[in-house]
Amino acid sequence: MWFLTNKLTLMFTTFIASAGVLLTVFLAGKRSNQKDTEVKNLKDYIKTQERVNEVQVSADRGAAIKRLRDNKQLRD
């Protein structure tokens, strides 16, 4: 390995290798976090859909307003 004979070249190569390892670990963690976030968002979406599906449809305006007030979803 003729290119590792110089001390400066050895230091530079070590630095590049270390930076490569750190970059790989950083990108792997970022990808893992994105997957975890996506799974969490999908689970929240499922819970929201279940809550929406549980609500009984009512044609009565008063009952709808009461339900919205009870769930703190009515705008003032």
mmCIF file of the N, C-alpha and C atoms, coordinates in Angstrom:
data_MODEL
# 
_entry.id   MODEL 
# 
loop_
_atom_site.group_PDB 
_atom_site.id 
_atom_site.type_symbol 
_atom_site.label_atom_id 
_atom_site.label_alt_id 
_atom_site.label_comp_id 
_atom_site.label_asym_id 
_atom_site.label_entity_id 
_atom_site.label_seq_id 
_atom_site.pdbx_PDB_ins_code 
_atom_site.Cartn_x 
_atom_site.Cartn_y 
_atom_site.Cartn_z 
_atom_site.occupancy 
_atom_site.B_iso_or_equiv 
_atom_site.pdbx_formal_charge 
_atom_site.auth_seq_id 
_atom_site.auth_comp_id 
_atom_site.auth_asym_id 
_atom_site.auth_atom_id 
_atom_site.pdbx_PDB_model_num 
ATOM 1   N N  . MET A 1 1  ? 0.834   -1.174 0.000  1.00 0.00 ? 1  MET A N  1 
ATOM 2   C CA . MET A 1 1  ? 0.000   0.000  0.000  1.00 0.00 ? 1  MET A CA 1 
ATOM 3   C C  . MET A 1 1  ? 0.877   1.234  0.000  1.00 0.00 ? 1  MET A C  1 
ATOM 4   N N  . TRP A 1 2  ? 1.212   1.657  -1.158 1.00 0.00 ? 2  TRP A N  1 
ATOM 5   C CA . TRP A 1 2  ? 2.138   2.766  -1.311 1.00 0.00 ? 2  TRP A CA 1 
ATOM 6   C C  . TRP A 1 2  ? 1.526   4.102  -0.878 1.00 0.00 ? 2  TRP A C  1 
ATOM 7   N N  . PHE A 1 3  ? 0.202   4.235  -0.922 1.00 0.00 ? 3  PHE A N  1 
ATOM 8   C CA . PHE A 1 3  ? -0.408  5.524  -0.596 1.00 0.00 ? 3  PHE A CA 1 
ATOM 9   C C  . PHE A 1 3  ? -0.527  5.753  0.904  1.00 0.00 ? 3  PHE A C  1 
ATOM 10  N N  . LEU A 1 4  ? -0.262  4.742  1.728  1.00 0.00 ? 4  LEU A N  1 
ATOM 11  C CA . LEU A 1 4  ? -0.314  4.911  3.179  1.00 0.00 ? 4  LEU A CA 1 
ATOM 12  C C  . LEU A 1 4  ? 1.068   5.134  3.800  1.00 0.00 ? 4  LEU A C  1 
ATOM 13  N N  . THR A 1 5  ? 2.061   5.384  2.976  1.00 0.00 ? 5  THR A N  1 
ATOM 14  C CA . THR A 1 5  ? 3.410   5.564  3.504  1.00 0.00 ? 5  THR A CA 1 
ATOM 15  C C  . THR A 1 5  ? 3.596   6.927  4.148  1.00 0.00 ? 5  THR A C  1 
ATOM 16  N N  . ASN A 1 6  ? 2.915   7.902  3.689  1.00 0.00 ? 6  ASN A N  1 
ATOM 17  C CA . ASN A 1 6  ? 3.041   9.244  4.223  1.00 0.00 ? 6  ASN A CA 1 
ATOM 18  C C  . ASN A 1 6  ? 2.121   9.396  5.440  1.00 0.00 ? 6  ASN A C  1 
ATOM 19  N N  . LYS A 1 7  ? 2.590   10.031 6.500  1.00 0.00 ? 7  LYS A N  1 
ATOM 20  C CA . LYS A 1 7  ? 1.797   10.220 7.709  1.00 0.00 ? 7  LYS A CA 1 
ATOM 21  C C  . LYS A 1 7  ? 0.551   11.067 7.442  1.00 0.00 ? 7  LYS A C  1 
ATOM 22  N N  . LEU A 1 8  ? 0.671   12.078 6.627  1.00 0.00 ? 8  LEU A N  1 
ATOM 23  C CA . LEU A 1 8  ? -0.463  12.937 6.290  1.00 0.00 ? 8  LEU A CA 1 
ATOM 24  C C  . LEU A 1 8  ? -1.523  12.143 5.533  1.00 0.00 ? 8  LEU A C  1 
ATOM 25  N N  . THR A 1 9  ? -1.094  11.302 4.617  1.00 0.00 ? 9  THR A N  1 
ATOM 26  C CA . THR A 1 9  ? -2.031  10.480 3.858  1.00 0.00 ? 9  THR A CA 1 
ATOM 27  C C  . THR A 1 9  ? -2.747  9.498  4.786  1.00 0.00 ? 9  THR A C  1 
ATOM 28  N N  . LEU A 1 10 ? -2.026  8.955  5.736  1.00 0.00 ? 10 LEU A N  1 
ATOM 29  C CA . LEU A 1 10 ? -2.629  8.040  6.703  1.00 0.00 ? 10 LEU A CA 1 
ATOM 30  C C  . LEU A 1 10 ? -3.668  8.763  7.557  1.00 0.00 ? 10 LEU A C  1 
ATOM 31  N N  . MET A 1 11 ? -3.365  9.960  8.008  1.00 0.00 ? 11 MET A N  1 
ATOM 32  C CA . MET A 1 11 ? -4.315  10.731 8.806  1.00 0.00 ? 11 MET A CA 1 
ATOM 33  C C  . MET A 1 11 ? -5.555  11.087 7.981  1.00 0.00 ? 11 MET A C  1 
ATOM 34  N N  . PHE A 1 12 ? -5.335  11.489 6.739  1.00 0.00 ? 12 PHE A N  1 
ATOM 35  C CA . PHE A 1 12 ? -6.449  11.838 5.865  1.00 0.00 ? 12 PHE A CA 1 
ATOM 36  C C  . PHE A 1 12 ? -7.339  10.622 5.609  1.00 0.00 ? 12 PHE A C  1 
ATOM 37  N N  . THR A 1 13 ? -6.755  9.481  5.367  1.00 0.00 ? 13 THR A N  1 
ATOM 38  C CA . THR A 1 13 ? -7.513  8.260  5.121  1.00 0.00 ? 13 THR A CA 1 
ATOM 39  C C  . THR A 1 13 ? -8.311  7.860  6.356  1.00 0.00 ? 13 THR A C  1 
ATOM 40  N N  . THR A 1 14 ? -7.714  7.991  7.525  1.00 0.00 ? 14 THR A N  1 
ATOM 41  C CA . THR A 1 14 ? -8.401  7.674  8.776  1.00 0.00 ? 14 THR A CA 1 
ATOM 42  C C  . THR A 1 14 ? -9.584  8.619  8.985  1.00 0.00 ? 14 THR A C  1 
ATOM 43  N N  . PHE A 1 15 ? -9.372  9.895  8.691  1.00 0.00 ? 15 PHE A N  1 
ATOM 44  C CA . PHE A 1 15 ? -10.446 10.874 8.826  1.00 0.00 ? 15 PHE A CA 1 
ATOM 45  C C  . PHE A 1 15 ? -11.604 10.557 7.875  1.00 0.00 ? 15 PHE A C  1 
ATOM 46  N N  . ILE A 1 16 ? -11.309 10.250 6.640  1.00 0.00 ? 16 ILE A N  1 
ATOM 47  C CA . ILE A 1 16 ? -12.343 9.931  5.647  1.00 0.00 ? 16 ILE A CA 1 
ATOM 48  C C  . ILE A 1 16 ? -13.112 8.670  6.068  1.00 0.00 ? 16 ILE A C  1 
ATOM 49  N N  . ALA A 1 17 ? -12.396 7.669  6.554  1.00 0.00 ? 17 ALA A N  1 
ATOM 50  C CA . ALA A 1 17 ? -13.053 6.437  6.990  1.00 0.00 ? 17 ALA A CA 1 
ATOM 51  C C  . ALA A 1 17 ? -13.965 6.706  8.193  1.00 0.00 ? 17 ALA A C  1 
ATOM 52  N N  . SER A 1 18 ? -13.486 7.493  9.142  1.00 0.00 ? 18 SER A N  1 
ATOM 53  C CA . SER A 1 18 ? -14.295 7.827  10.316 1.00 0.00 ? 18 SER A CA 1 
ATOM 54  C C  . SER A 1 18 ? -15.531 8.625  9.922  1.00 0.00 ? 18 SER A C  1 
ATOM 55  N N  . ALA A 1 19 ? -15.350 9.573  9.025  1.00 0.00 ? 19 ALA A N  1 
ATOM 56  C CA . ALA A 1 19 ? -16.490 10.372 8.562  1.00 0.00 ? 19 ALA A CA 1 
ATOM 57  C C  . ALA A 1 19 ? -17.508 9.481  7.837  1.00 0.00 ? 19 ALA A C  1 
ATOM 58  N N  . GLY A 1 20 ? -17.025 8.519  7.084  1.00 0.00 ? 20 GLY A N  1 
ATOM 59  C CA . GLY A 1 20 ? -17.922 7.593  6.390  1.00 0.00 ? 20 GLY A CA 1 
ATOM 60  C C  . GLY A 1 20 ? -18.736 6.763  7.364  1.00 0.00 ? 20 GLY A C  1 
ATOM 61  N N  . VAL A 1 21 ? -18.107 6.292  8.427  1.00 0.00 ? 21 VAL A N  1 
ATOM 62  C CA . VAL A 1 21 ? -18.808 5.500  9.433  1.00 0.00 ? 21 VAL A CA 1 
ATOM 63  C C  . VAL A 1 21 ? -19.855 6.360  10.139 1.00 0.00 ? 21 VAL A C  1 
ATOM 64  N N  . LEU A 1 22 ? -19.486 7.572  10.527 1.00 0.00 ? 22 LEU A N  1 
ATOM 65  C CA . LEU A 1 22 ? -20.432 8.467  11.191 1.00 0.00 ? 22 LEU A CA 1 
ATOM 66  C C  . LEU A 1 22 ? -21.609 8.810  10.282 1.00 0.00 ? 22 LEU A C  1 
ATOM 67  N N  . LEU A 1 23 ? -21.334 9.071  9.013  1.00 0.00 ? 23 LEU A N  1 
ATOM 68  C CA . LEU A 1 23 ? -22.397 9.376  8.066  1.00 0.00 ? 23 LEU A CA 1 
ATOM 69  C C  . LEU A 1 23 ? -23.336 8.185  7.899  1.00 0.00 ? 23 LEU A C  1 
ATOM 70  N N  . THR A 1 24 ? -22.787 6.988  7.828  1.00 0.00 ? 24 THR A N  1 
ATOM 71  C CA . THR A 1 24 ? -23.612 5.790  7.692  1.00 0.00 ? 24 THR A CA 1 
ATOM 72  C C  . THR A 1 24 ? -24.513 5.598  8.905  1.00 0.00 ? 24 THR A C  1 
ATOM 73  N N  . VAL A 1 25 ? -23.971 5.779  10.108 1.00 0.00 ? 25 VAL A N  1 
ATOM 74  C CA . VAL A 1 25 ? -24.760 5.642  11.335 1.00 0.00 ? 25 VAL A CA 1 
ATOM 75  C C  . VAL A 1 25 ? -25.848 6.711  11.385 1.00 0.00 ? 25 VAL A C  1 
ATOM 76  N N  . PHE A 1 26 ? -25.508 7.937  11.017 1.00 0.00 ? 26 PHE A N  1 
ATOM 77  C CA . PHE A 1 26 ? -26.484 9.028  11.017 1.00 0.00 ? 26 PHE A CA 1 
ATOM 78  C C  . PHE A 1 26 ? -27.631 8.739  10.053 1.00 0.00 ? 26 PHE A C  1 
ATOM 79  N N  . LEU A 1 27 ? -27.307 8.321  8.841  1.00 0.00 ? 27 LEU A N  1 
ATOM 80  C CA . LEU A 1 27 ? -28.345 8.053  7.844  1.00 0.00 ? 27 LEU A CA 1 
ATOM 81  C C  . LEU A 1 27 ? -29.210 6.857  8.232  1.00 0.00 ? 27 LEU A C  1 
ATOM 82  N N  . ALA A 1 28 ? -28.611 5.847  8.854  1.00 0.00 ? 28 ALA A N  1 
ATOM 83  C CA . ALA A 1 28 ? -29.390 4.689  9.307  1.00 0.00 ? 28 ALA A CA 1 
ATOM 84  C C  . ALA A 1 28 ? -30.365 5.104  10.410 1.00 0.00 ? 28 ALA A C  1 
ATOM 85  N N  . GLY A 1 29 ? -29.924 5.932  11.325 1.00 0.00 ? 29 GLY A N  1 
ATOM 86  C CA . GLY A 1 29 ? -30.798 6.419  12.393 1.00 0.00 ? 29 GLY A CA 1 
ATOM 87  C C  . GLY A 1 29 ? -31.917 7.289  11.850 1.00 0.00 ? 29 GLY A C  1 
ATOM 88  N N  . LYS A 1 30 ? -31.606 8.112  10.879 1.00 0.00 ? 30 LYS A N  1 
ATOM 89  C CA . LYS A 1 30 ? -32.621 8.973  10.270 1.00 0.00 ? 30 LYS A CA 1 
ATOM 90  C C  . LYS A 1 30 ? -33.677 8.131  9.559  1.00 0.00 ? 30 LYS A C  1 
ATOM 91  N N  . ARG A 1 31 ? -33.246 7.115  8.838  1.00 0.00 ? 31 ARG A N  1 
ATOM 92  C CA . ARG A 1 31 ? -34.177 6.235  8.128  1.00 0.00 ? 31 ARG A CA 1 
ATOM 93  C C  . ARG A 1 31 ? -35.060 5.476  9.118  1.00 0.00 ? 31 ARG A C  1 
ATOM 94  N N  . SER A 1 32 ? -34.457 5.004  10.210 1.00 0.00 ? 32 SER A N  1 
ATOM 95  C CA . SER A 1 32 ? -35.213 4.284  11.236 1.00 0.00 ? 32 SER A CA 1 
ATOM 96  C C  . SER A 1 32 ? -36.257 5.196  11.874 1.00 0.00 ? 32 SER A C  1 
ATOM 97  N N  . ASN A 1 33 ? -35.880 6.433  12.149 1.00 0.00 ? 33 ASN A N  1 
ATOM 98  C CA . ASN A 1 33 ? -36.808 7.394  12.744 1.00 0.00 ? 33 ASN A CA 1 
ATOM 99  C C  . ASN A 1 33 ? -37.959 7.696  11.796 1.00 0.00 ? 33 ASN A C  1 
ATOM 100 N N  . GLN A 1 34 ? -37.686 7.809  10.507 1.00 0.00 ? 34 GLN A N  1 
ATOM 101 C CA . GLN A 1 34 ? -38.747 8.067  9.532  1.00 0.00 ? 34 GLN A CA 1 
ATOM 102 C C  . GLN A 1 34 ? -39.736 6.911  9.492  1.00 0.00 ? 34 GLN A C  1 
ATOM 103 N N  . LYS A 1 35 ? -39.230 5.674  9.562  1.00 0.00 ? 35 LYS A N  1 
ATOM 104 C CA . LYS A 1 35 ? -40.119 4.515  9.556  1.00 0.00 ? 35 LYS A CA 1 
ATOM 105 C C  . LYS A 1 35 ? -40.966 4.476  10.815 1.00 0.00 ? 35 LYS A C  1 
ATOM 106 N N  . ASP A 1 36 ? -40.362 4.760  11.963 1.00 0.00 ? 36 ASP A N  1 
ATOM 107 C CA . ASP A 1 36 ? -41.108 4.783  13.218 1.00 0.00 ? 36 ASP A CA 1 
ATOM 108 C C  . ASP A 1 36 ? -42.198 5.855  13.194 1.00 0.00 ? 36 ASP A C  1 
ATOM 109 N N  . THR A 1 37 ? -41.865 7.024  12.656 1.00 0.00 ? 37 THR A N  1 
ATOM 110 C CA . THR A 1 37 ? -42.832 8.113  12.560 1.00 0.00 ? 37 THR A CA 1 
ATOM 111 C C  . THR A 1 37 ? -43.977 7.736  11.631 1.00 0.00 ? 37 THR A C  1 
ATOM 112 N N  . GLU A 1 38 ? -43.648 7.085  10.528 1.00 0.00 ? 38 GLU A N  1 
ATOM 113 C CA . GLU A 1 38 ? -44.691 6.674  9.586  1.00 0.00 ? 38 GLU A CA 1 
ATOM 114 C C  . GLU A 1 38 ? -45.639 5.659  10.225 1.00 0.00 ? 38 GLU A C  1 
ATOM 115 N N  . VAL A 1 39 ? -45.090 4.709  10.958 1.00 0.00 ? 39 VAL A N  1 
ATOM 116 C CA . VAL A 1 39 ? -45.918 3.716  11.641 1.00 0.00 ? 39 VAL A CA 1 
ATOM 117 C C  . VAL A 1 39 ? -46.805 4.391  12.677 1.00 0.00 ? 39 VAL A C  1 
ATOM 118 N N  . LYS A 1 40 ? -46.246 5.322  13.430 1.00 0.00 ? 40 LYS A N  1 
ATOM 119 C CA . LYS A 1 40 ? -47.026 6.041  14.450 1.00 0.00 ? 40 LYS A CA 1 
ATOM 120 C C  . LYS A 1 40 ? -48.161 6.828  13.795 1.00 0.00 ? 40 LYS A C  1 
ATOM 121 N N  . ASN A 1 41 ? -47.872 7.501  12.689 1.00 0.00 ? 41 ASN A N  1 
ATOM 122 C CA . ASN A 1 41 ? -48.906 8.264  11.993 1.00 0.00 ? 41 ASN A CA 1 
ATOM 123 C C  . ASN A 1 41 ? -50.011 7.361  11.478 1.00 0.00 ? 41 ASN A C  1 
ATOM 124 N N  . LEU A 1 42 ? -49.646 6.192  10.969 1.00 0.00 ? 42 LEU A N  1 
ATOM 125 C CA . LEU A 1 42 ? -50.659 5.262  10.481 1.00 0.00 ? 42 LEU A CA 1 
ATOM 126 C C  . LEU A 1 42 ? -51.519 4.722  11.619 1.00 0.00 ? 42 LEU A C  1 
ATOM 127 N N  . LYS A 1 43 ? -50.915 4.442  12.772 1.00 0.00 ? 43 LYS A N  1 
ATOM 128 C CA . LYS A 1 43 ? -51.682 3.981  13.926 1.00 0.00 ? 43 LYS A CA 1 
ATOM 129 C C  . LYS A 1 43 ? -52.642 5.072  14.404 1.00 0.00 ? 43 LYS A C  1 
ATOM 130 N N  . ASP A 1 44 ? -52.169 6.326  14.419 1.00 0.00 ? 44 ASP A N  1 
ATOM 131 C CA . ASP A 1 44 ? -53.043 7.440  14.797 1.00 0.00 ? 44 ASP A CA 1 
ATOM 132 C C  . ASP A 1 44 ? -54.195 7.581  13.808 1.00 0.00 ? 44 ASP A C  1 
ATOM 133 N N  . TYR A 1 45 ? -53.918 7.386  12.535 1.00 0.00 ? 45 TYR A N  1 
ATOM 134 C CA . TYR A 1 45 ? -54.959 7.470  11.517 1.00 0.00 ? 45 TYR A CA 1 
ATOM 135 C C  . TYR A 1 45 ? -56.013 6.385  11.737 1.00 0.00 ? 45 TYR A C  1 
ATOM 136 N N  . ILE A 1 46 ? -55.560 5.178  12.072 1.00 0.00 ? 46 ILE A N  1 
ATOM 137 C CA . ILE A 1 46 ? -56.502 4.078  12.332 1.00 0.00 ? 46 ILE A CA 1 
ATOM 138 C C  . ILE A 1 46 ? -57.382 4.410  13.527 1.00 0.00 ? 46 ILE A C  1 
ATOM 139 N N  . LYS A 1 47 ? -56.789 4.935  14.601 1.00 0.00 ? 47 LYS A N  1 
ATOM 140 C CA . LYS A 1 47 ? -57.566 5.301  15.782 1.00 0.00 ? 47 LYS A CA 1 
ATOM 141 C C  . LYS A 1 47 ? -58.594 6.385  15.446 1.00 0.00 ? 47 LYS A C  1 
ATOM 142 N N  . THR A 1 48 ? -58.189 7.355  14.646 1.00 0.00 ? 48 THR A N  1 
ATOM 143 C CA . THR A 1 48 ? -59.105 8.421  14.254 1.00 0.00 ? 48 THR A CA 1 
ATOM 144 C C  . THR A 1 48 ? -60.253 7.866  13.427 1.00 0.00 ? 48 THR A C  1 
ATOM 145 N N  . GLN A 1 49 ? -59.935 6.983  12.492 1.00 0.00 ? 49 GLN A N  1 
ATOM 146 C CA . GLN A 1 49 ? -60.989 6.382  11.664 1.00 0.00 ? 49 GLN A CA 1 
ATOM 147 C C  . GLN A 1 49 ? -61.953 5.560  12.516 1.00 0.00 ? 49 GLN A C  1 
ATOM 148 N N  . GLU A 1 50 ? -61.438 4.858  13.508 1.00 0.00 ? 50 GLU A N  1 
ATOM 149 C CA . GLU A 1 50 ? -62.310 4.081  14.396 1.00 0.00 ? 50 GLU A CA 1 
ATOM 150 C C  . GLU A 1 50 ? -63.232 5.003  15.182 1.00 0.00 ? 50 GLU A C  1 
ATOM 151 N N  . ARG A 1 51 ? -62.709 6.126  15.659 1.00 0.00 ? 51 ARG A N  1 
ATOM 152 C CA . ARG A 1 51 ? -63.546 7.086  16.388 1.00 0.00 ? 51 ARG A CA 1 
ATOM 153 C C  . ARG A 1 51 ? -64.618 7.671  15.482 1.00 0.00 ? 51 ARG A C  1 
ATOM 154 N N  . VAL A 1 52 ? -64.256 7.977  14.251 1.00 0.00 ? 52 VAL A N  1 
ATOM 155 C CA . VAL A 1 52 ? -65.229 8.531  13.305 1.00 0.00 ? 52 VAL A CA 1 
ATOM 156 C C  . VAL A 1 52 ? -66.309 7.505  13.010 1.00 0.00 ? 52 VAL A C  1 
ATOM 157 N N  . ASN A 1 53 ? -65.912 6.250  12.852 1.00 0.00 ? 53 ASN A N  1 
ATOM 158 C CA . ASN A 1 53 ? -66.886 5.207  12.524 1.00 0.00 ? 53 ASN A CA 1 
ATOM 159 C C  . ASN A 1 53 ? -67.807 4.878  13.691 1.00 0.00 ? 53 ASN A C  1 
ATOM 160 N N  . GLU A 1 54 ? -67.391 5.158  14.916 1.00 0.00 ? 54 GLU A N  1 
ATOM 161 C CA . GLU A 1 54 ? -68.212 4.879  16.089 1.00 0.00 ? 54 GLU A CA 1 
ATOM 162 C C  . GLU A 1 54 ? -69.359 5.880  16.252 1.00 0.00 ? 54 GLU A C  1 
ATOM 163 N N  . VAL A 1 55 ? -69.223 7.070  15.687 1.00 0.00 ? 55 VAL A N  1 
ATOM 164 C CA . VAL A 1 55 ? -70.233 8.109  15.854 1.00 0.00 ? 55 VAL A CA 1 
ATOM 165 C C  . VAL A 1 55 ? -71.468 7.754  15.029 1.00 0.00 ? 55 VAL A C  1 
ATOM 166 N N  . GLN A 1 56 ? -72.596 7.820  15.682 1.00 0.00 ? 56 GLN A N  1 
ATOM 167 C CA . GLN A 1 56 ? -73.842 7.542  14.987 1.00 0.00 ? 56 GLN A CA 1 
ATOM 168 C C  . GLN A 1 56 ? -74.294 8.784  14.235 1.00 0.00 ? 56 GLN A C  1 
ATOM 169 N N  . VAL A 1 57 ? -74.728 8.570  13.011 1.00 0.00 ? 57 VAL A N  1 
ATOM 170 C CA . VAL A 1 57 ? -75.181 9.672  12.182 1.00 0.00 ? 57 VAL A CA 1 
ATOM 171 C C  . VAL A 1 57 ? -76.569 10.093 12.653 1.00 0.00 ? 57 VAL A C  1 
ATOM 172 N N  . SER A 1 58 ? -76.722 11.386 12.859 1.00 0.00 ? 58 SER A N  1 
ATOM 173 C CA . SER A 1 58 ? -77.999 11.902 13.325 1.00 0.00 ? 58 SER A CA 1 
ATOM 174 C C  . SER A 1 58 ? -78.408 13.086 12.456 1.00 0.00 ? 58 SER A C  1 
ATOM 175 N N  . ALA A 1 59 ? -79.670 13.104 12.050 1.00 0.00 ? 59 ALA A N  1 
ATOM 176 C CA . ALA A 1 59 ? -80.177 14.216 11.251 1.00 0.00 ? 59 ALA A CA 1 
ATOM 177 C C  . ALA A 1 59 ? -80.623 15.368 12.148 1.00 0.00 ? 59 ALA A C  1 
ATOM 178 N N  . ASP A 1 60 ? -80.646 15.136 13.442 1.00 0.00 ? 60 ASP A N  1 
ATOM 179 C CA . ASP A 1 60 ? -81.097 16.149 14.395 1.00 0.00 ? 60 ASP A CA 1 
ATOM 180 C C  . ASP A 1 60 ? -79.970 17.147 14.645 1.00 0.00 ? 60 ASP A C  1 
ATOM 181 N N  . ARG A 1 61 ? -80.221 18.414 14.345 1.00 0.00 ? 61 ARG A N  1 
ATOM 182 C CA . ARG A 1 61 ? -79.206 19.448 14.499 1.00 0.00 ? 61 ARG A CA 1 
ATOM 183 C C  . ARG A 1 61 ? -78.799 19.627 15.959 1.00 0.00 ? 61 ARG A C  1 
ATOM 184 N N  . GLY A 1 62 ? -79.755 19.597 16.854 1.00 0.00 ? 62 GLY A N  1 
ATOM 185 C CA . GLY A 1 62 ? -79.472 19.776 18.275 1.00 0.00 ? 62 GLY A CA 1 
ATOM 186 C C  . GLY A 1 62 ? -78.581 18.674 18.824 1.00 0.00 ? 62 GLY A C  1 
ATOM 187 N N  . ALA A 1 63 ? -78.837 17.437 18.402 1.00 0.00 ? 63 ALA A N  1 
ATOM 188 C CA . ALA A 1 63 ? -78.016 16.320 18.862 1.00 0.00 ? 63 ALA A CA 1 
ATOM 189 C C  . ALA A 1 63 ? -76.586 16.444 18.334 1.00 0.00 ? 63 ALA A C  1 
ATOM 190 N N  . ALA A 1 64 ? -76.458 16.914 17.087 1.00 0.00 ? 64 ALA A N  1 
ATOM 191 C CA . ALA A 1 64 ? -75.120 17.099 16.511 1.00 0.00 ? 64 ALA A CA 1 
ATOM 192 C C  . ALA A 1 64 ? -74.353 18.185 17.259 1.00 0.00 ? 64 ALA A C  1 
ATOM 193 N N  . ILE A 1 65 ? -75.018 19.280 17.578 1.00 0.00 ? 65 ILE A N  1 
ATOM 194 C CA . ILE A 1 65 ? -74.360 20.365 18.317 1.00 0.00 ? 65 ILE A CA 1 
ATOM 195 C C  . ILE A 1 65 ? -73.971 19.895 19.712 1.00 0.00 ? 65 ILE A C  1 
ATOM 196 N N  . LYS A 1 66 ? -74.837 19.140 20.378 1.00 0.00 ? 66 LYS A N  1 
ATOM 197 C CA . LYS A 1 66 ? -74.530 18.623 21.709 1.00 0.00 ? 66 LYS A CA 1 
ATOM 198 C C  . LYS A 1 66 ? -73.313 17.689 21.654 1.00 0.00 ? 66 LYS A C  1 
ATOM 199 N N  . ARG A 1 67 ? -73.273 16.820 20.636 1.00 0.00 ? 67 ARG A N  1 
ATOM 200 C CA . ARG A 1 67 ? -72.138 15.888 20.504 1.00 0.00 ? 67 ARG A CA 1 
ATOM 201 C C  . ARG A 1 67 ? -70.841 16.652 20.279 1.00 0.00 ? 67 ARG A C  1 
ATOM 202 N N  . LEU A 1 68 ? -70.882 17.689 19.441 1.00 0.00 ? 68 LEU A N  1 
ATOM 203 C CA . LEU A 1 68 ? -69.688 18.488 19.197 1.00 0.00 ? 68 LEU A CA 1 
ATOM 204 C C  . LEU A 1 68 ? -69.247 19.224 20.448 1.00 0.00 ? 68 LEU A C  1 
ATOM 205 N N  . ARG A 1 69 ? -70.199 19.751 21.225 1.00 0.00 ? 69 ARG A N  1 
ATOM 206 C CA . ARG A 1 69 ? -69.838 20.432 22.477 1.00 0.00 ? 69 ARG A CA 1 
ATOM 207 C C  . ARG A 1 69 ? -69.237 19.458 23.476 1.00 0.00 ? 69 ARG A C  1 
ATOM 208 N N  . ASP A 1 70 ? -69.823 18.266 23.584 1.00 0.00 ? 70 ASP A N  1 
ATOM 209 C CA . ASP A 1 70 ? -69.323 17.258 24.525 1.00 0.00 ? 70 ASP A CA 1 
ATOM 210 C C  . ASP A 1 70 ? -67.899 16.832 24.185 1.00 0.00 ? 70 ASP A C  1 
ATOM 211 N N  . ASN A 1 71 ? -67.558 16.798 22.895 1.00 0.00 ? 71 ASN A N  1 
ATOM 212 C CA . ASN A 1 71 ? -66.216 16.393 22.460 1.00 0.00 ? 71 ASN A CA 1 
ATOM 213 C C  . ASN A 1 71 ? -65.272 17.570 22.269 1.00 0.00 ? 71 ASN A C  1 
ATOM 214 N N  . LYS A 1 72 ? -65.735 18.763 22.648 1.00 0.00 ? 72 LYS A N  1 
ATOM 215 C CA . LYS A 1 72 ? -64.937 19.988 22.538 1.00 0.00 ? 72 LYS A CA 1 
ATOM 216 C C  . LYS A 1 72 ? -64.457 20.215 21.101 1.00 0.00 ? 72 LYS A C  1 
ATOM 217 N N  . GLN A 1 73 ? -65.380 20.005 20.157 1.00 0.00 ? 73 GLN A N  1 
ATOM 218 C CA . GLN A 1 73 ? -65.029 20.198 18.753 1.00 0.00 ? 73 GLN A CA 1 
ATOM 219 C C  . GLN A 1 73 ? -65.861 21.295 18.102 1.00 0.00 ? 73 GLN A C  1 
ATOM 220 N N  . LEU A 1 74 ? -66.680 21.980 18.892 1.00 0.00 ? 74 LEU A N  1 
ATOM 221 C CA . LEU A 1 74 ? -67.529 23.032 18.363 1.00 0.00 ? 74 LEU A CA 1 
ATOM 222 C C  . LEU A 1 74 ? -66.774 24.355 18.421 1.00 0.00 ? 74 LEU A C  1 
ATOM 223 N N  . ARG A 1 75 ? -66.733 25.044 17.298 1.00 0.00 ? 75 ARG A N  1 
ATOM 224 C CA . ARG A 1 75 ? -66.074 26.348 17.267 1.00 0.00 ? 75 ARG A CA 1 
ATOM 225 C C  . ARG A 1 75 ? -67.032 27.404 17.796 1.00 0.00 ? 75 ARG A C  1 
ATOM 226 N N  . ASP A 1 76 ? -66.460 28.369 18.496 1.00 0.00 ? 76 ASP A N  1 
ATOM 227 C CA . ASP A 1 76 ? -67.289 29.469 19.016 1.00 0.00 ? 76 ASP A CA 1 
ATOM 228 C C  . ASP A 1 76 ? -67.391 30.574 18.002 1.00 0.00 ? 76 ASP A C  1 
# 
